[in-house]
Amino acid sequence: MKVLEPSKIELTSVSTTLPISAADVGLWLNMSPGAITARTTLFEELIQMAVTSFEKHTWHDVMYKTYDLYFKSYHDLLLLTVAPVKNFADVTNVYYLNESNTWTEIVKGTAISDGIYSTMDIRKSIFYMCLYLKDDFVLSDEQNSYKIKVTVKSGYKISGDAPLDVIPANIKLALKKIVAFHYTNRGDCVSNCSIGGIAIPCDALGLVNQYSIANVTFDDILPEGNRYEL
């Protein structure tokens, strides 16, 4: 069975809640409460910059995001190429494009069309989750051409409905180091600490690189033991 990557990814929403606060940064810099308050706007701007730098370098979302992933068929493992997708609850909806060119939700234990009964499971690769739509029948060529849309959540939920996610301490520490570096060196050229055009201080790279998504082949890294049945 092949692993099918999405033909298109659309970002549909992003949380506005920052993963660390201006107070976190100020305490890291040993500032007084008054000094922190006076710099809150600047710190929040730098935190947003640090998050962007982290995500671009690692391909690992920090902000809580919603994506629509589009696939050209469903007879393969569908590689959910956003991270971190932590469990099946983060896959909120799966749709197929019907004969009327309308997106129709696939619900566990119901027919897609023409009596085709489908269920779903999810498998965990080294870095990404894979979704597999199982069927009980041999599909016709026309039915094999169904296109699929998967709505998936990625990143860390730090506001909104409970339960909330816990952001790893190393991510928070890396963000504080990045913000502190850019605050301390504001106005200076920091290109010597840039990685691929992304300015990340050298002492934060060890933390950041723990979450980097490697460029690997996914066809052979989905053992049956890492399969999540619904």
C-alpha positions as CSV (number, residue, x, y, z in Angstrom):
1,M,0.0,0.0,0.0
2,K,1.4,3.4,-1.0
3,V,1.4,6.6,1.0
4,L,-0.4,9.4,-0.7
5,E,0.6,13.0,0.0
6,P,-2.0,15.7,-0.2
7,S,-2.3,17.5,-3.6
8,K,-3.2,20.7,-1.8
9,I,-3.2,22.1,1.8
10,E,-5.2,25.0,2.9
11,L,-4.8,26.8,6.3
12,T,-8.3,27.8,7.4
13,S,-7.8,29.1,10.9
14,V,-5.0,30.0,13.4
15,S,-5.3,30.6,17.1
16,T,-4.4,34.1,18.3
17,T,-3.3,32.9,21.8
18,L,0.5,33.1,22.2
19,P,2.3,30.1,23.6
20,I,4.3,32.2,26.1
21,S,3.6,35.6,27.6
22,A,5.4,38.9,27.8
23,A,5.7,38.2,31.5
24,D,7.5,34.9,30.7
25,V,10.0,36.7,28.6
26,G,10.5,39.5,31.1
27,L,11.1,37.1,34.0
28,W,13.7,35.3,31.7
29,L,15.4,38.6,31.2
30,N,15.2,39.4,35.0
31,M,13.1,42.5,34.5
32,S,10.9,44.2,37.0
33,P,7.1,44.1,36.6
34,G,7.0,47.7,35.6
35,A,9.7,47.2,32.9
36,I,7.8,44.1,31.6
37,T,4.5,46.1,31.4
38,A,6.3,48.9,29.5
39,R,7.6,46.4,26.9
40,T,4.5,44.1,26.6
41,T,3.6,45.1,23.0
42,L,7.3,44.7,21.9
43,F,7.6,41.3,23.6
44,E,4.4,40.0,22.1
45,E,5.6,41.0,18.6
46,L,8.9,39.3,19.3
47,I,7.0,36.2,20.5
48,Q,5.0,36.0,17.3
49,M,8.3,36.4,15.3
50,A,9.9,33.6,17.4
51,V,6.9,31.3,16.8
52,T,7.1,31.9,13.0
53,S,10.9,31.2,13.0
54,F,10.4,28.0,15.0
55,E,7.6,26.8,12.7
56,K,9.4,27.6,9.5
57,H,12.6,25.8,10.7
58,T,10.9,22.7,12.0
59,W,7.6,22.3,10.1
60,H,6.1,21.7,13.6
61,D,3.2,23.9,14.5
62,V,3.1,25.7,17.8
63,M,0.0,27.8,17.2
64,Y,-3.3,25.8,17.1
65,K,-4.3,25.6,13.5
66,T,-7.0,24.0,11.3
67,Y,-6.1,22.7,7.8
68,D,-8.0,21.2,4.9
69,L,-5.9,18.6,3.1
70,Y,-7.0,17.5,-0.3
71,F,-6.2,14.0,-1.8
72,K,-6.7,12.7,-5.3
73,S,-7.9,9.3,-4.2
74,Y,-8.5,7.2,-1.1
75,H,-7.1,3.8,-2.0
76,D,-3.9,4.6,-0.2
77,L,-2.7,5.7,3.2
78,L,-3.4,9.4,3.3
79,L,-0.4,11.2,4.7
80,L,-1.4,14.1,7.0
81,T,1.5,16.3,6.3
82,V,1.0,18.7,9.2
83,A,2.4,18.3,12.7
84,P,1.8,17.7,15.4
85,V,-1.4,15.7,14.8
86,K,-1.5,14.0,18.2
87,N,-4.4,11.5,17.9
88,F,-7.5,10.7,15.9
89,A,-9.5,13.4,17.7
90,D,-7.4,16.0,15.8
91,V,-9.0,14.6,12.5
92,T,-12.3,16.4,12.8
93,N,-13.9,15.7,9.4
94,V,-13.3,13.5,6.3
95,Y,-15.2,14.3,3.1
96,Y,-15.4,12.8,-0.4
97,L,-16.4,14.6,-3.5
98,N,-19.6,13.0,-4.8
99,E,-21.0,12.8,-8.4
100,S,-22.7,16.1,-7.9
101,N,-19.4,17.8,-7.1
102,T,-20.4,18.3,-3.5
103,W,-18.3,17.6,-0.5
104,T,-20.1,14.9,1.6
105,E,-18.9,13.8,5.0
106,I,-17.8,10.2,5.6
107,V,-19.1,9.0,8.9
108,K,-17.8,5.8,10.5
109,G,-20.0,2.8,9.7
110,T,-22.0,4.5,6.9
111,A,-22.1,4.0,3.2
112,I,-20.2,6.3,0.9
113,S,-22.5,5.5,-2.0
114,D,-23.9,2.5,-3.9
115,G,-23.6,0.3,-0.8
116,I,-19.9,0.9,-0.2
117,Y,-19.4,0.5,3.5
118,S,-16.4,2.4,4.9
119,T,-14.6,2.7,8.2
120,M,-11.5,4.6,9.1
121,D,-8.4,4.1,11.1
122,I,-5.3,6.2,11.7
123,R,-1.6,5.1,11.8
124,K,1.3,6.9,13.3
125,S,4.5,7.3,11.3
126,I,7.7,8.7,12.7
127,F,6.6,12.3,12.1
128,Y,3.1,12.3,10.6
129,M,-0.2,10.6,11.0
130,C,-1.6,8.5,8.2
131,L,-5.4,8.1,7.6
132,Y,-6.7,4.9,6.0
133,L,-10.3,4.6,4.7
134,K,-11.2,1.0,4.7
135,D,-13.9,-0.5,2.5
136,D,-15.5,-3.9,2.2
137,F,-15.9,-4.1,-1.6
138,V,-13.8,-3.9,-4.7
139,L,-14.3,-0.4,-6.1
140,S,-15.0,0.4,-9.7
141,D,-12.7,2.7,-11.6
142,E,-15.2,5.5,-11.3
143,Q,-15.4,5.0,-7.5
144,N,-11.7,4.9,-7.2
145,S,-11.5,8.4,-8.6
146,Y,-13.2,9.9,-5.5
147,K,-11.4,12.9,-4.2
148,I,-11.0,13.3,-0.4
149,K,-10.8,16.3,1.9
150,V,-9.6,15.9,5.5
151,T,-10.0,18.6,8.1
152,V,-7.3,18.3,10.7
153,K,-6.1,20.2,13.8
154,S,-2.4,20.8,14.4
155,G,-0.3,22.5,17.0
156,Y,-1.2,23.0,20.7
157,K,-4.6,24.1,21.9
158,I,-3.9,26.7,24.7
159,S,-7.3,28.4,24.8
160,G,-10.9,27.5,24.1
161,D,-12.6,24.2,24.9
162,A,-11.1,21.9,27.5
163,P,-9.0,19.8,27.7
164,L,-6.1,22.0,26.8
165,D,-2.8,20.8,25.5
166,V,0.4,21.1,27.4
167,I,3.1,22.8,25.2
168,P,6.4,21.0,25.7
169,A,8.7,22.8,28.1
170,N,11.5,22.7,25.5
171,I,9.4,24.6,23.0
172,K,8.7,27.3,25.5
173,L,12.3,27.5,26.5
174,A,13.4,27.8,22.9
175,L,10.9,30.6,22.3
176,K,12.1,32.5,25.3
177,K,15.7,32.1,24.1
178,I,14.8,33.4,20.6
179,V,12.9,36.4,22.0
180,A,15.6,37.3,24.5
181,F,18.2,37.1,21.8
182,H,16.4,39.4,19.4
183,Y,15.4,41.8,22.2
184,T,19.0,42.0,23.5
185,N,20.4,42.4,20.0
186,R,17.6,44.6,18.5
187,G,19.0,46.9,15.8
188,D,22.0,44.7,15.2
189,C,22.7,42.4,12.3
190,V,22.2,38.8,13.4
191,S,22.7,37.0,10.0
192,N,25.5,34.9,11.4
193,C,23.0,33.1,13.5
194,S,20.5,32.7,10.8
195,I,19.6,29.2,9.5
196,G,18.2,29.2,6.0
197,G,17.3,32.9,6.5
198,I,15.6,32.3,9.8
199,A,17.3,34.0,12.7
200,I,17.5,31.5,15.6
201,P,20.2,31.9,18.2
202,C,22.8,29.1,18.4
203,D,22.0,28.3,22.0
204,A,18.3,27.6,21.0
205,L,19.0,25.4,18.0
206,G,19.5,22.3,20.0
207,L,16.0,22.7,21.5
208,V,14.5,23.7,18.1
209,N,16.0,20.8,16.2
210,Q,14.3,18.3,18.5
211,Y,11.1,19.1,16.7
212,S,12.3,19.3,13.1
213,I,10.5,17.2,10.6
214,A,13.1,15.1,8.6
215,N,12.8,14.6,4.9
216,V,12.3,10.9,4.7
217,T,10.3,8.3,2.7
218,F,7.1,7.1,4.4
219,D,6.2,4.0,2.5
220,D,7.9,1.6,5.0
221,I,7.6,3.2,8.4
222,L,4.0,2.3,9.4
223,P,4.1,-1.0,11.3
224,E,0.9,-2.6,12.3
225,G,1.6,-2.1,15.9
226,N,1.3,1.7,15.5
227,R,-2.2,1.4,14.1
228,Y,-5.2,3.2,15.8
229,E,-8.5,1.4,15.2
230,L,-11.8,3.3,15.5
